[in-house]
Amino acid sequence: MENNTMFYVLGGVVAIYLFVTMRNRQKSKDRKSKKFMSDYNRKNKKLD
């Protein structure tokens, strides 16, 4: 086996990075969409 261990490790790190960024983008889109807080009812402040 040649000394390709460094490339395997870097490839694994890049794959994990891409996976995490794709998940974060999906979560961000879910937060920005209106369906995220569709069941939320805002509490009215009491005016004295």
C-alpha positions as CSV (number, residue, x, y, z in Angstrom):
1,M,0.0,0.0,0.0
2,E,1.4,3.3,-0.9
3,N,1.3,6.3,1.4
4,N,-2.2,7.4,0.5
5,T,-3.5,7.5,4.1
6,M,-3.4,11.3,4.2
7,F,-5.7,11.5,1.2
8,Y,-8.2,9.0,2.7
9,V,-8.3,11.0,5.9
10,L,-8.8,14.3,4.0
11,G,-11.5,12.7,1.8
12,G,-13.3,11.5,4.9
13,V,-13.2,15.0,6.5
14,V,-14.5,16.6,3.3
15,A,-17.3,14.1,3.1
16,I,-18.3,14.8,6.7
17,Y,-18.1,18.5,6.1
18,L,-20.4,18.3,3.0
19,F,-22.9,16.2,4.9
20,V,-23.0,18.6,7.8
21,T,-23.4,21.7,5.6
22,M,-26.1,20.1,3.6
23,R,-28.0,19.2,6.8
24,N,-27.6,22.8,8.1
25,R,-28.9,24.3,4.8
26,Q,-32.0,22.1,5.0
27,K,-32.6,23.1,8.7
28,S,-32.1,26.7,7.7
29,K,-34.7,26.4,4.9
30,D,-37.1,24.8,7.3
31,R,-36.7,27.7,9.8
32,K,-37.3,30.3,7.0
33,S,-40.4,28.5,5.7
34,K,-43.8,29.5,7.0
35,K,-44.6,25.9,8.0
36,F,-42.0,26.0,10.7
37,M,-44.1,28.1,13.1
38,S,-47.5,27.4,11.5
39,D,-49.0,26.3,14.9
40,Y,-47.5,29.1,16.9
41,N,-49.9,31.4,18.6
42,R,-48.4,34.6,20.0
43,K,-49.3,35.5,23.5
44,N,-50.9,38.9,23.8
45,K,-49.2,41.3,26.2
46,K,-51.5,42.6,28.9
47,L,-52.1,46.3,28.6
48,D,-52.8,47.8,32.0
